[in-house]
Amino acid sequence: MAKAKKSKKSASASVKARRTADLATPNSLGDNATKDIAGAMNALLADTFALYFKTKNFHWHVSGPHFRDYHLMFDEQAAQILAATDDMAERVRKLGGTTIRSVGHISRLQRVLDNDADFVTPSTMLAELREDNKAMVARLREVHDLCDEHDDVATESLIENWIDEAERRMWFLFEAGRDQER
């Protein structure tokens, strides 16, 4: 009886130790690089989810004479933004870091501001998303520089594609809103 109790206690301790143990995922970057890059990437991931939800919100709530064009553009952009999240999270895991686990975790890290207004004009939607994407490009460049410091060319390469995508979204949002600024 005592032996079974001791074995159960040992198994419980072993499970707890595994839950809190470092991942020890092999990589050639070192502990500091993993911590720095994983932290920066998780902040980007939170921003990316926040930008996705905001873009989807505007997709659902856009109205007016350009409804169809904006509705489709926002949906296209939201899909592109969401597609980046898996690569971001998986890169953090490949480095040996842990990543976002919940909506609450996202809200604690996100820097993209929510827009919960009942009504937002299409021109405001375009301008807000353009500025959010512009800020995302700046943050992506900062993380790119951090990856360069740690010689993490794989993450740099991914980031370069995300910068290009965000710049394209900015361009489309700018051009779509151009007729409203005249």
VMD Tcl script that builds the backbone (N, CA, C; Angstrom):
set m [mol new atoms 546]
animate dup $m
set s [atomselect $m all]
$s set {name element resname resid chain x y z} {
  {N N MET 1 A 0.825 -1.187 0.000}
  {CA C MET 1 A 0.000 0.000 0.000}
  {C C MET 1 A 0.873 1.256 0.000}
  {N N ALA 2 A 1.852 1.319 0.876}
  {CA C ALA 2 A 2.744 2.472 0.966}
  {C C ALA 2 A 3.539 2.617 -0.328}
  {N N LYS 3 A 3.912 1.472 -0.927}
  {CA C LYS 3 A 4.675 1.495 -2.166}
  {C C LYS 3 A 3.834 2.100 -3.309}
  {N N ALA 4 A 2.570 1.756 -3.376}
  {CA C ALA 4 A 1.669 2.280 -4.411}
  {C C ALA 4 A 1.465 3.781 -4.233}
  {N N LYS 5 A 1.347 4.216 -2.986}
  {CA C LYS 5 A 1.170 5.642 -2.691}
  {C C LYS 5 A 2.419 6.419 -3.103}
  {N N LYS 6 A 3.591 5.844 -2.798}
  {CA C LYS 6 A 4.857 6.477 -3.140}
  {C C LYS 6 A 5.012 6.548 -4.666}
  {N N SER 7 A 4.625 5.493 -5.361}
  {CA C SER 7 A 4.714 5.454 -6.816}
  {C C SER 7 A 3.794 6.505 -7.447}
  {N N LYS 8 A 2.593 6.660 -6.884}
  {CA C LYS 8 A 1.638 7.643 -7.383}
  {C C LYS 8 A 2.167 9.059 -7.171}
  {N N LYS 9 A 2.782 9.298 -6.003}
  {CA C LYS 9 A 3.365 10.593 -5.683}
  {C C LYS 9 A 4.521 10.899 -6.635}
  {N N SER 10 A 5.327 9.898 -6.916}
  {CA C SER 10 A 6.459 10.049 -7.813}
  {C C SER 10 A 5.988 10.361 -9.242}
  {N N ALA 11 A 4.952 9.684 -9.666}
  {CA C ALA 11 A 4.401 9.925 -11.004}
  {C C ALA 11 A 3.847 11.340 -11.099}
  {N N SER 12 A 3.178 11.789 -10.057}
  {CA C SER 12 A 2.623 13.142 -10.026}
  {C C SER 12 A 3.733 14.187 -10.096}
  {N N ALA 13 A 4.800 13.964 -9.360}
  {CA C ALA 13 A 5.945 14.883 -9.382}
  {C C ALA 13 A 6.595 14.890 -10.764}
  {N N SER 14 A 6.660 13.723 -11.381}
  {CA C SER 14 A 7.254 13.624 -12.712}
  {C C SER 14 A 6.425 14.403 -13.744}
  {N N VAL 15 A 5.107 14.299 -13.661}
  {CA C VAL 15 A 4.227 15.033 -14.576}
  {C C VAL 15 A 4.401 16.530 -14.367}
  {N N LYS 16 A 4.444 16.963 -13.118}
  {CA C LYS 16 A 4.614 18.383 -12.814}
  {C C LYS 16 A 5.962 18.881 -13.337}
  {N N ALA 17 A 7.007 18.100 -13.168}
  {CA C ALA 17 A 8.338 18.487 -13.645}
  {C C ALA 17 A 8.350 18.623 -15.166}
  {N N ARG 18 A 7.681 17.722 -15.865}
  {CA C ARG 18 A 7.627 17.803 -17.330}
  {C C ARG 18 A 6.854 19.044 -17.778}
  {N N ARG 19 A 5.822 19.414 -17.035}
  {CA C ARG 19 A 5.019 20.585 -17.389}
  {C C ARG 19 A 5.810 21.877 -17.270}
  {N N THR 20 A 6.741 21.938 -16.346}
  {CA C THR 20 A 7.501 23.163 -16.115}
  {C C THR 20 A 8.922 23.111 -16.666}
  {N N ALA 21 A 9.297 22.005 -17.279}
  {CA C ALA 21 A 10.654 21.844 -17.805}
  {C C ALA 21 A 10.861 22.697 -19.050}
  {N N ASP 22 A 12.102 23.124 -19.247}
  {CA C ASP 22 A 12.458 23.814 -20.481}
  {C C ASP 22 A 12.219 22.869 -21.650}
  {N N LEU 23 A 11.932 23.461 -22.786}
  {CA C LEU 23 A 11.635 22.639 -23.959}
  {C C LEU 23 A 12.865 21.939 -24.504}
  {N N ALA 24 A 14.006 22.570 -24.391}
  {CA C ALA 24 A 15.276 22.003 -24.866}
  {C C ALA 24 A 15.199 21.609 -26.335}
  {N N THR 25 A 14.457 22.359 -27.118}
  {CA C THR 25 A 14.404 22.127 -28.559}
  {C C THR 25 A 15.764 22.496 -29.132}
  {N N PRO 26 A 16.360 21.588 -29.887}
  {CA C PRO 26 A 17.706 21.887 -30.394}
  {C C PRO 26 A 17.687 22.998 -31.445}
  {N N ASN 27 A 18.581 23.959 -31.282}
  {CA C ASN 27 A 18.820 24.984 -32.300}
  {C C ASN 27 A 20.229 25.508 -32.099}
  {N N SER 28 A 20.716 26.254 -33.053}
  {CA C SER 28 A 22.096 26.720 -32.996}
  {C C SER 28 A 22.222 28.172 -32.559}
  {N N LEU 29 A 21.145 28.743 -32.031}
  {CA C LEU 29 A 21.155 30.170 -31.715}
  {C C LEU 29 A 21.534 30.508 -30.278}
  {N N GLY 30 A 21.323 29.621 -29.370}
  {CA C GLY 30 A 21.644 29.896 -27.976}
  {C C GLY 30 A 20.437 30.403 -27.193}
  {N N ASP 31 A 20.552 30.316 -25.869}
  {CA C ASP 31 A 19.439 30.651 -24.974}
  {C C ASP 31 A 19.003 32.104 -25.070}
  {N N ASN 32 A 19.951 33.038 -25.116}
  {CA C ASN 32 A 19.585 34.457 -25.191}
  {C C ASN 32 A 18.834 34.767 -26.477}
  {N N ALA 33 A 19.303 34.214 -27.576}
  {CA C ALA 33 A 18.628 34.439 -28.858}
  {C C ALA 33 A 17.216 33.874 -28.810}
  {N N THR 34 A 17.088 32.687 -28.272}
  {CA C THR 34 A 15.762 32.062 -28.189}
  {C C THR 34 A 14.815 32.921 -27.367}
  {N N LYS 35 A 15.263 33.377 -26.206}
  {CA C LYS 35 A 14.404 34.214 -25.353}
  {C C LYS 35 A 14.056 35.539 -26.034}
  {N N ASP 36 A 15.055 36.207 -26.585}
  {CA C ASP 36 A 14.832 37.509 -27.225}
  {C C ASP 36 A 13.900 37.397 -28.424}
  {N N ILE 37 A 14.199 36.458 -29.296}
  {CA C ILE 37 A 13.428 36.331 -30.532}
  {C C ILE 37 A 12.031 35.788 -30.249}
  {N N ALA 38 A 11.927 34.804 -29.366}
  {CA C ALA 38 A 10.601 34.262 -29.034}
  {C C ALA 38 A 9.716 35.349 -28.415}
  {N N GLY 39 A 10.269 36.153 -27.546}
  {CA C GLY 39 A 9.493 37.241 -26.940}
  {C C GLY 39 A 9.024 38.249 -27.977}
  {N N ALA 40 A 9.929 38.637 -28.859}
  {CA C ALA 40 A 9.579 39.601 -29.910}
  {C C ALA 40 A 8.572 39.006 -30.890}
  {N N MET 41 A 8.743 37.748 -31.223}
  {CA C MET 41 A 7.824 37.097 -32.154}
  {C C MET 41 A 6.437 36.919 -31.540}
  {N N ASN 42 A 6.373 36.644 -30.247}
  {CA C ASN 42 A 5.067 36.513 -29.601}
  {C C ASN 42 A 4.316 37.848 -29.586}
  {N N ALA 43 A 5.036 38.939 -29.403}
  {CA C ALA 43 A 4.395 40.257 -29.482}
  {C C ALA 43 A 3.880 40.503 -30.900}
  {N N LEU 44 A 4.673 40.132 -31.905}
  {CA C LEU 44 A 4.219 40.239 -33.295}
  {C C LEU 44 A 3.003 39.359 -33.556}
  {N N LEU 45 A 3.028 38.170 -33.001}
  {CA C LEU 45 A 1.912 37.243 -33.174}
  {C C LEU 45 A 0.632 37.818 -32.563}
  {N N ALA 46 A 0.743 38.407 -31.386}
  {CA C ALA 46 A -0.421 39.036 -30.750}
  {C C ALA 46 A -0.941 40.186 -31.615}
  {N N ASP 47 A -0.028 41.002 -32.129}
  {CA C ASP 47 A -0.427 42.092 -33.022}
  {C C ASP 47 A -1.084 41.565 -34.291}
  {N N THR 48 A -0.575 40.472 -34.792}
  {CA C THR 48 A -1.113 39.896 -36.021}
  {C C THR 48 A -2.536 39.392 -35.796}
  {N N PHE 49 A -2.769 38.724 -34.670}
  {CA C PHE 49 A -4.138 38.288 -34.351}
  {C C PHE 49 A -5.057 39.493 -34.164}
  {N N ALA 50 A -4.579 40.523 -33.472}
  {CA C ALA 50 A -5.400 41.722 -33.254}
  {C C ALA 50 A -5.719 42.405 -34.579}
  {N N LEU 51 A -4.737 42.477 -35.477}
  {CA C LEU 51 A -4.967 43.076 -36.788}
  {C C LEU 51 A -5.930 42.222 -37.610}
  {N N TYR 52 A -5.821 40.921 -37.481}
  {CA C TYR 52 A -6.759 40.022 -38.165}
  {C C TYR 52 A -8.191 40.296 -37.705}
  {N N PHE 53 A -8.416 40.319 -36.397}
  {CA C PHE 53 A -9.770 40.538 -35.877}
  {C C PHE 53 A -10.307 41.914 -36.270}
  {N N LYS 54 A -9.451 42.920 -36.239}
  {CA C LYS 54 A -9.882 44.266 -36.618}
  {C C LYS 54 A -10.260 44.306 -38.094}
  {N N THR 55 A -9.443 43.684 -38.944}
  {CA C THR 55 A -9.732 43.649 -40.370}
  {C C THR 55 A -11.024 42.888 -40.628}
  {N N LYS 56 A -11.227 41.782 -39.935}
  {CA C LYS 56 A -12.458 40.999 -40.070}
  {C C LYS 56 A -13.660 41.807 -39.565}
  {N N ASN 57 A -13.490 42.522 -38.465}
  {CA C ASN 57 A -14.548 43.383 -37.929}
  {C C ASN 57 A -14.988 44.376 -39.003}
  {N N PHE 58 A -14.030 45.033 -39.645}
  {CA C PHE 58 A -14.355 46.010 -40.671}
  {C C PHE 58 A -14.977 45.325 -41.902}
  {N N HIS 59 A -14.530 44.137 -42.218}
  {CA C HIS 59 A -15.120 43.349 -43.306}
  {C C HIS 59 A -16.610 43.115 -43.031}
  {N N TRP 60 A -16.930 42.755 -41.801}
  {CA C TRP 60 A -18.316 42.461 -41.444}
  {C C TRP 60 A -19.190 43.711 -41.385}
  {N N HIS 61 A -18.594 44.853 -41.058}
  {CA C HIS 61 A -19.386 46.045 -40.762}
  {C C HIS 61 A -19.272 47.177 -41.779}
  {N N VAL 62 A -18.517 46.975 -42.856}
  {CA C VAL 62 A -18.392 48.036 -43.850}
  {C C VAL 62 A -19.737 48.255 -44.544}
  {N N SER 63 A -19.979 49.480 -44.946}
  {CA C SER 63 A -21.209 49.815 -45.671}
  {C C SER 63 A -20.906 50.960 -46.631}
  {N N GLY 64 A -21.868 51.282 -47.472}
  {CA C GLY 64 A -21.711 52.425 -48.356}
  {C C GLY 64 A -21.554 52.035 -49.801}
  {N N PRO 65 A -21.300 53.039 -50.649}
  {CA C PRO 65 A -21.272 52.812 -52.092}
  {C C PRO 65 A -20.154 51.876 -52.564}
  {N N HIS 66 A -19.090 51.739 -51.805}
  {CA C HIS 66 A -17.982 50.854 -52.194}
  {C C HIS 66 A -18.001 49.555 -51.389}
  {N N PHE 67 A -19.179 49.226 -50.859}
  {CA C PHE 67 A -19.314 48.072 -49.970}
  {C C PHE 67 A -18.645 46.816 -50.525}
  {N N ARG 68 A -19.010 46.426 -51.731}
  {CA C ARG 68 A -18.517 45.164 -52.273}
  {C C ARG 68 A -16.999 45.154 -52.389}
  {N N ASP 69 A -16.430 46.220 -52.910}
  {CA C ASP 69 A -14.974 46.293 -53.074}
  {C C ASP 69 A -14.254 46.215 -51.735}
  {N N TYR 70 A -14.712 46.997 -50.775}
  {CA C TYR 70 A -14.055 47.013 -49.458}
  {C C TYR 70 A -14.279 45.695 -48.719}
  {N N HIS 71 A -15.499 45.191 -48.805}
  {CA C HIS 71 A -15.843 43.926 -48.154}
  {C C HIS 71 A -14.907 42.817 -48.644}
  {N N LEU 72 A -14.716 42.726 -49.938}
  {CA C LEU 72 A -13.842 41.701 -50.501}
  {C C LEU 72 A -12.373 41.956 -50.171}
  {N N MET 73 A -11.943 43.223 -50.247}
  {CA C MET 73 A -10.548 43.546 -49.937}
  {C C MET 73 A -10.227 43.230 -48.476}
  {N N PHE 74 A -11.113 43.611 -47.563}
  {CA C PHE 74 A -10.872 43.342 -46.141}
  {C C PHE 74 A -10.821 41.836 -45.886}
  {N N ASP 75 A -11.682 41.080 -46.552}
  {CA C ASP 75 A -11.683 39.633 -46.366}
  {C C ASP 75 A -10.387 39.023 -46.886}
  {N N GLU 76 A -9.947 39.474 -48.035}
  {CA C GLU 76 A -8.680 39.010 -48.620}
  {C C GLU 76 A -7.505 39.324 -47.690}
  {N N GLN 77 A -7.487 40.552 -47.179}
  {CA C GLN 77 A -6.395 40.952 -46.291}
  {C C GLN 77 A -6.438 40.184 -44.976}
  {N N ALA 78 A -7.630 39.966 -44.451}
  {CA C ALA 78 A -7.750 39.205 -43.197}
  {C C ALA 78 A -7.218 37.785 -43.376}
  {N N ALA 79 A -7.543 37.166 -44.492}
  {CA C ALA 79 A -7.065 35.806 -44.756}
  {C C ALA 79 A -5.539 35.769 -44.836}
  {N N GLN 80 A -4.956 36.772 -45.477}
  {CA C GLN 80 A -3.500 36.836 -45.584}
  {C C GLN 80 A -2.861 37.015 -44.207}
  {N N ILE 81 A -3.450 37.875 -43.396}
  {CA C ILE 81 A -2.928 38.135 -42.050}
  {C C ILE 81 A -3.018 36.867 -41.207}
  {N N LEU 82 A -4.170 36.201 -41.241}
  {CA C LEU 82 A -4.348 34.979 -40.457}
  {C C LEU 82 A -3.363 33.896 -40.886}
  {N N ALA 83 A -3.090 33.816 -42.176}
  {CA C ALA 83 A -2.165 32.797 -42.687}
  {C C ALA 83 A -0.767 32.945 -42.085}
  {N N ALA 84 A -0.378 34.155 -41.744}
  {CA C ALA 84 A 0.960 34.374 -41.176}
  {C C ALA 84 A 1.073 33.855 -39.741}
  {N N THR 85 A -0.043 33.744 -39.040}
  {CA C THR 85 A 0.027 33.398 -37.611}
  {C C THR 85 A 0.639 32.025 -37.359}
  {N N ASP 86 A 0.300 31.056 -38.190}
  {CA C ASP 86 A 0.825 29.709 -37.971}
  {C C ASP 86 A 2.334 29.672 -38.155}
  {N N ASP 87 A 2.832 30.336 -39.201}
  {CA C ASP 87 A 4.278 30.377 -39.425}
  {C C ASP 87 A 4.996 31.099 -38.283}
  {N N MET 88 A 4.384 32.162 -37.761}
  {CA C MET 88 A 4.984 32.891 -36.640}
  {C C MET 88 A 5.096 31.996 -35.410}
  {N N ALA 89 A 3.981 31.368 -35.058}
  {CA C ALA 89 A 3.972 30.516 -33.862}
  {C C ALA 89 A 4.908 29.319 -34.027}
  {N N GLU 90 A 4.886 28.709 -35.194}
  {CA C GLU 90 A 5.753 27.551 -35.413}
  {C C GLU 90 A 7.231 27.938 -35.397}
  {N N ARG 91 A 7.550 29.143 -35.840}
  {CA C ARG 91 A 8.954 29.591 -35.778}
  {C C ARG 91 A 9.399 29.710 -34.328}
  {N N VAL 92 A 8.538 30.257 -33.486}
  {CA C VAL 92 A 8.865 30.364 -32.058}
  {C C VAL 92 A 9.114 28.977 -31.477}
  {N N ARG 93 A 8.277 28.010 -31.840}
  {CA C ARG 93 A 8.445 26.645 -31.320}
  {C C ARG 93 A 9.727 26.001 -31.863}
  {N N LYS 94 A 10.055 26.257 -33.132}
  {CA C LYS 94 A 11.295 25.704 -33.694}
  {C C LYS 94 A 12.514 26.234 -32.959}
  {N N LEU 95 A 12.402 27.467 -32.463}
  {CA C LEU 95 A 13.508 28.058 -31.709}
  {C C LEU 95 A 13.592 27.528 -30.284}
  {N N GLY 96 A 12.556 26.820 -29.859}
  {CA C GLY 96 A 12.534 26.278 -28.505}
  {C C GLY 96 A 11.739 27.125 -27.533}
  {N N GLY 97 A 11.031 28.114 -28.038}
  {CA C GLY 97 A 10.207 28.956 -27.176}
  {C C GLY 97 A 8.789 28.438 -27.089}
  {N N THR 98 A 8.023 29.057 -26.225}
  {CA C THR 98 A 6.595 28.773 -26.154}
  {C C THR 98 A 5.875 29.974 -26.742}
  {N N THR 99 A 4.641 29.765 -27.110}
  {CA C THR 99 A 3.928 30.843 -27.784}
  {C C THR 99 A 2.560 31.090 -27.161}
  {N N ILE 100 A 1.820 31.944 -27.763}
  {CA C ILE 100 A 0.524 32.383 -27.256}
  {C C ILE 100 A -0.405 31.194 -27.036}
  {N N ARG 101 A -1.147 31.281 -25.937}
  {CA C ARG 101 A -2.026 30.174 -25.556}
  {C C ARG 101 A -3.505 30.542 -25.510}
  {N N SER 102 A -3.825 31.838 -25.539}
  {CA C SER 102 A -5.229 32.213 -25.363}
  {C C SER 102 A -5.497 33.621 -25.870}
  {N N VAL 103 A -6.778 33.954 -25.967}
  {CA C VAL 103 A -7.182 35.305 -26.347}
  {C C VAL 103 A -6.708 36.294 -25.279}
  {N N GLY 104 A -6.765 35.885 -24.014}
  {CA C GLY 104 A -6.274 36.737 -22.929}
  {C C GLY 104 A -4.790 37.040 -23.073}
  {N N HIS 105 A -4.036 36.035 -23.475}
  {CA C HIS 105 A -2.597 36.212 -23.686}
  {C C HIS 105 A -2.367 37.219 -24.817}
  {N N ILE 106 A -3.155 37.104 -25.879}
  {CA C ILE 106 A -3.064 38.052 -26.991}
  {C C ILE 106 A -3.334 39.461 -26.491}
  {N N SER 107 A -4.392 39.627 -25.717}
  {CA C SER 107 A -4.777 40.974 -25.258}
  {C C SER 107 A -3.717 41.603 -24.361}
  {N N ARG 108 A -2.969 40.778 -23.652}
  {CA C ARG 108 A -1.903 41.313 -22.793}
  {C C ARG 108 A -0.691 41.777 -23.607}
  {N N LEU 109 A -0.491 41.211 -24.781}
  {CA C LEU 109 A 0.687 41.529 -25.590}
  {C C LEU 109 A 0.411 42.472 -26.754}
  {N N GLN 110 A -0.811 42.547 -27.224}
  {CA C GLN 110 A -1.105 43.290 -28.452}
  {C C GLN 110 A -0.857 44.783 -28.308}
  {N N ARG 111 A -0.378 45.364 -29.402}
  {CA C ARG 111 A -0.175 46.807 -29.489}
  {C C ARG 111 A -1.115 47.429 -30.510}
  {N N VAL 112 A -1.767 46.616 -31.319}
  {CA C VAL 112 A -2.779 47.090 -32.265}
  {C C VAL 112 A -4.041 47.380 -31.455}
  {N N LEU 113 A -4.539 48.602 -31.571}
  {CA C LEU 113 A -5.717 48.993 -30.802}
  {C C LEU 113 A -6.984 48.412 -31.411}
  {N N ASP 114 A -7.887 47.950 -30.559}
  {CA C ASP 114 A -9.185 47.466 -31.008}
  {C C ASP 114 A -10.054 48.648 -31.427}
  {N N ASN 115 A -11.039 48.372 -32.246}
  {CA C ASN 115 A -12.056 49.369 -32.585}
  {C C ASN 115 A -13.406 48.690 -32.388}
  {N N ASP 116 A -14.050 48.986 -31.268}
  {CA C ASP 116 A -15.327 48.369 -30.918}
  {C C ASP 116 A -16.512 49.297 -31.172}
  {N N ALA 117 A -16.298 50.342 -31.958}
  {CA C ALA 117 A -17.368 51.311 -32.216}
  {C C ALA 117 A -18.522 50.631 -32.961}
  {N N ASP 118 A -19.728 51.070 -32.666}
  {CA C ASP 118 A -20.908 50.537 -33.347}
  {C C ASP 118 A -20.910 50.886 -34.831}
  {N N PHE 119 A -20.413 52.056 -35.179}
  {CA C PHE 119 A -20.357 52.462 -36.582}
  {C C PHE 119 A -19.016 53.133 -36.846}
  {N N VAL 120 A -18.386 52.726 -37.924}
  {CA C VAL 120 A -17.126 53.319 -38.375}
  {C C VAL 120 A -17.296 53.601 -39.868}
  {N N THR 121 A -16.977 54.795 -40.287}
  {CA C THR 121 A -17.100 55.114 -41.710}
  {C C THR 121 A -16.067 54.322 -42.504}
  {N N PRO 122 A -16.388 54.015 -43.762}
  {CA C PRO 122 A -15.411 53.295 -44.586}
  {C C PRO 122 A -14.073 54.030 -44.692}
  {N N SER 123 A -14.097 55.349 -44.794}
  {CA C SER 123 A -12.826 56.079 -44.902}
  {C C SER 123 A -12.004 55.941 -43.624}
  {N N THR 124 A -12.658 55.904 -42.483}
  {CA C THR 124 A -11.949 55.696 -41.212}
  {C C THR 124 A -11.391 54.285 -41.140}
  {N N MET 125 A -12.170 53.313 -41.619}
  {CA C MET 125 A -11.687 51.926 -41.648}
  {C C MET 125 A -10.407 51.821 -42.479}
  {N N LEU 126 A -10.438 52.387 -43.666}
  {CA C LEU 126 A -9.272 52.328 -44.551}
  {C C LEU 126 A -8.060 52.995 -43.907}
  {N N ALA 127 A -8.272 54.176 -43.339}
  {CA C ALA 127 A -7.168 54.919 -42.724}
  {C C ALA 127 A -6.611 54.181 -41.507}
  {N N GLU 128 A -7.498 53.644 -40.690}
  {CA C GLU 128 A -7.056 52.952 -39.477}
  {C C GLU 128 A -6.262 51.691 -39.813}
  {N N LEU 129 A -6.767 50.911 -40.747}
  {CA C LEU 129 A -6.042 49.698 -41.147}
  {C C LEU 129 A -4.727 50.035 -41.835}
  {N N ARG 130 A -4.709 51.112 -42.609}
  {CA C ARG 130 A -3.458 51.538 -43.254}
  {C C ARG 130 A -2.406 51.874 -42.194}
  {N N GLU 131 A -2.815 52.633 -41.180}
  {CA C GLU 131 A -1.877 53.005 -40.107}
  {C C GLU 131 A -1.458 51.789 -39.285}
  {N N ASP 132 A -2.382 50.872 -39.038}
  {CA C ASP 132 A -2.042 49.643 -38.296}
  {C C ASP 132 A -1.029 48.808 -39.070}
  {N N ASN 133 A -1.220 48.702 -40.375}
  {CA C ASN 133 A -0.261 47.953 -41.192}
  {C C ASN 133 A 1.084 48.656 -41.258}
  {N N LYS 134 A 1.057 49.981 -41.292}
  {CA C LYS 134 A 2.307 50.752 -41.278}
  {C C LYS 134 A 3.075 50.504 -39.975}
  {N N ALA 135 A 2.361 50.518 -38.859}
  {CA C ALA 135 A 2.987 50.230 -37.565}
  {C C ALA 135 A 3.499 48.786 -37.518}
  {N N MET 136 A 2.759 47.883 -38.148}
  {CA C MET 136 A 3.192 46.483 -38.192}
  {C C MET 136 A 4.501 46.360 -38.964}
  {N N VAL 137 A 4.634 47.085 -40.057}
  {CA C VAL 137 A 5.883 47.063 -40.827}
  {C C VAL 137 A 7.045 47.537 -39.954}
  {N N ALA 138 A 6.834 48.608 -39.207}
  {CA C ALA 138 A 7.892 49.125 -38.326}
  {C C ALA 138 A 8.276 48.073 -37.280}
  {N N ARG 139 A 7.306 47.406 -36.703}
  {CA C ARG 139 A 7.598 46.371 -35.692}
  {C C ARG 139 A 8.296 45.171 -36.323}
  {N N LEU 140 A 7.860 44.800 -37.508}
  {CA C LEU 140 A 8.520 43.697 -38.213}
  {C C LEU 140 A 9.982 44.027 -38.482}
  {N N ARG 141 A 10.255 45.262 -38.874}
  {CA C ARG 141 A 11.645 45.678 -39.127}
  {C C ARG 141 A 12.480 45.627 -37.843}
  {N N GLU 142 A 11.876 46.007 -36.723}
  {CA C GLU 142 A 12.591 45.941 -35.434}
  {C C GLU 142 A 12.968 44.501 -35.099}
  {N N VAL 143 A 12.028 43.582 -35.292}
  {CA C VAL 143 A 12.314 42.177 -34.997}
  {C C VAL 143 A 13.320 41.619 -36.009}
  {N N HIS 144 A 13.246 42.078 -37.243}
  {CA C HIS 144 A 14.224 41.673 -38.256}
  {C C HIS 144 A 15.627 42.071 -37.796}
  {N N ASP 145 A 15.757 43.296 -37.289}
  {CA C ASP 145 A 17.061 43.759 -36.787}
  {C C ASP 145 A 17.534 42.902 -35.609}
  {N N LEU 146 A 16.614 42.553 -34.715}
  {CA C LEU 146 A 16.955 41.689 -33.583}
  {C C LEU 146 A 17.438 40.333 -34.079}
  {N N CYS 147 A 16.752 39.775 -35.062}
  {CA C CYS 147 A 17.166 38.484 -35.628}
  {C C CYS 147 A 18.541 38.591 -36.284}
  {N N ASP 148 A 18.799 39.723 -36.913}
  {CA C ASP 148 A 20.109 39.953 -37.529}
  {C C ASP 148 A 21.199 39.956 -36.455}
  {N N GLU 149 A 20.920 40.589 -35.324}
  {CA C GLU 149 A 21.896 40.608 -34.216}
  {C C GLU 149 A 22.238 39.202 -33.749}
  {N N HIS 150 A 21.257 38.307 -33.785}
  {CA C HIS 150 A 21.459 36.932 -33.324}
  {C C HIS 150 A 21.757 35.966 -34.473}
  {N N ASP 151 A 21.930 36.509 -35.684}
  {CA C ASP 151 A 22.236 35.711 -36.871}
  {C C ASP 151 A 21.171 34.639 -37.142}
  {N N ASP 152 A 19.901 35.006 -36.926}
  {CA C ASP 152 A 18.780 34.104 -37.188}
  {C C ASP 152 A 18.217 34.423 -38.572}
  {N N VAL 153 A 18.875 33.901 -39.594}
  {CA C VAL 153 A 18.496 34.211 -40.969}
  {C C VAL 153 A 17.155 33.589 -41.360}
  {N N ALA 154 A 16.796 32.484 -40.747}
  {CA C ALA 154 A 15.523 31.836 -41.084}
  {C C ALA 154 A 14.338 32.726 -40.678}
  {N N THR 155 A 14.379 33.277 -39.468}
  {CA C THR 155 A 13.299 34.162 -39.036}
  {C C THR 155 A 13.331 35.449 -39.842}
  {N N GLU 156 A 14.530 35.965 -40.115}
  {CA C GLU 156 A 14.650 37.168 -40.954}
  {C C GLU 156 A 13.967 36.962 -42.303}
  {N N SER 157 A 14.176 35.816 -42.896}
  {CA C SER 157 A 13.602 35.514 -44.202}
  {C C SER 157 A 12.078 35.510 -44.159}
  {N N LEU 158 A 11.519 34.912 -43.134}
  {CA C LEU 158 A 10.062 34.926 -42.973}
  {C C LEU 158 A 9.550 36.353 -42.810}
  {N N ILE 159 A 10.236 37.118 -41.985}
  {CA C ILE 159 A 9.822 38.499 -41.708}
  {C C ILE 159 A 9.840 39.348 -42.975}
  {N N GLU 160 A 10.819 39.125 -43.830}
  {CA C GLU 160 A 10.894 39.884 -45.081}
  {C C GLU 160 A 9.632 39.690 -45.918}
  {N N ASN 161 A 9.102 38.476 -45.944}
  {CA C ASN 161 A 7.856 38.218 -46.668}
  {C C ASN 161 A 6.672 38.916 -46.007}
  {N N TRP 162 A 6.636 38.908 -44.673}
  {CA C TRP 162 A 5.530 39.557 -43.969}
  {C C TRP 162 A 5.578 41.074 -44.152}
  {N N ILE 163 A 6.775 41.629 -44.226}
  {CA C ILE 163 A 6.907 43.067 -44.501}
  {C C ILE 163 A 6.327 43.372 -45.881}
  {N N ASP 164 A 6.692 42.576 -46.863}
  {CA C ASP 164 A 6.188 42.791 -48.219}
  {C C ASP 164 A 4.665 42.703 -48.256}
  {N N GLU 165 A 4.098 41.727 -47.573}
  {CA C GLU 165 A 2.640 41.579 -47.535}
  {C C GLU 165 A 1.975 42.782 -46.863}
  {N N ALA 166 A 2.531 43.235 -45.749}
  {CA C ALA 166 A 1.953 44.385 -45.030}
  {C C ALA 166 A 2.072 45.656 -45.862}
  {N N GLU 167 A 3.193 45.817 -46.565}
  {CA C GLU 167 A 3.345 46.995 -47.427}
  {C C GLU 167 A 2.335 46.963 -48.579}
  {N N ARG 168 A 2.067 45.796 -49.092}
  {CA C ARG 168 A 1.057 45.672 -50.146}
  {C C ARG 168 A -0.326 46.026 -49.602}
  {N N ARG 169 A -0.644 45.559 -48.390}
  {CA C ARG 169 A -1.933 45.915 -47.781}
  {C C ARG 169 A -2.028 47.425 -47.596}
  {N N MET 170 A -0.942 48.049 -47.126}
  {CA C MET 170 A -0.923 49.510 -46.959}
  {C C MET 170 A -1.206 50.204 -48.288}
  {N N TRP 171 A -0.565 49.745 -49.329}
  {CA C TRP 171 A -0.732 50.333 -50.652}
  {C C TRP 171 A -2.191 50.239 -51.109}
  {N N PHE 172 A -2.790 49.047 -50.986}
  {CA C PHE 172 A -4.184 48.863 -51.390}
  {C C PHE 172 A -5.113 49.747 -50.562}
  {N N LEU 173 A -4.884 49.809 -49.271}
  {CA C LEU 173 A -5.725 50.642 -48.393}
  {C C LEU 173 A -5.584 52.119 -48.741}
  {N N PHE 174 A -4.368 52.538 -49.059}
  {CA C PHE 174 A -4.124 53.925 -49.463}
  {C C PHE 174 A -4.856 54.241 -50.761}
  {N N GLU 175 A -4.670 53.388 -51.760}
  {CA C GLU 175 A -5.284 53.629 -53.067}
  {C C GLU 175 A -6.800 53.568 -52.990}
  {N N ALA 176 A -7.341 52.656 -52.212}
  {CA C ALA 176 A -8.797 52.545 -52.070}
  {C C ALA 176 A -9.388 53.781 -51.402}
  {N N GLY 177 A -8.638 54.398 -50.505}
  {CA C GLY 177 A -9.117 55.584 -49.800}
  {C C GLY 177 A -8.796 56.892 -50.489}
  {N N ARG 178 A -8.055 56.826 -51.565}
  {CA C ARG 178 A -7.596 58.038 -52.247}
  {C C ARG 178 A -8.754 58.889 -52.742}
  {N N ASP 179 A -9.800 58.294 -53.314}
  {CA C ASP 179 A -10.935 59.069 -53.828}
  {C C ASP 179 A -11.698 59.778 -52.715}
  {N N GLN 180 A -11.585 59.279 -51.514}
  {CA C GLN 180 A -12.296 59.890 -50.389}
  {C C GLN 180 A -11.524 61.054 -49.781}
  {N N GLU 181 A -10.235 61.158 -50.115}
  {CA C GLU 181 A -9.411 62.226 -49.540}
  {C C GLU 181 A -9.431 63.484 -50.400}
  {N N ARG 182 A -10.010 63.425 -51.590}
  {CA C ARG 182 A -10.035 64.585 -52.492}
  {C C ARG 182 A -11.146 65.540 -52.154}
}
mol reanalyze $m
mol bondsrecalc $m
mol representation Tube
mol addrep $m
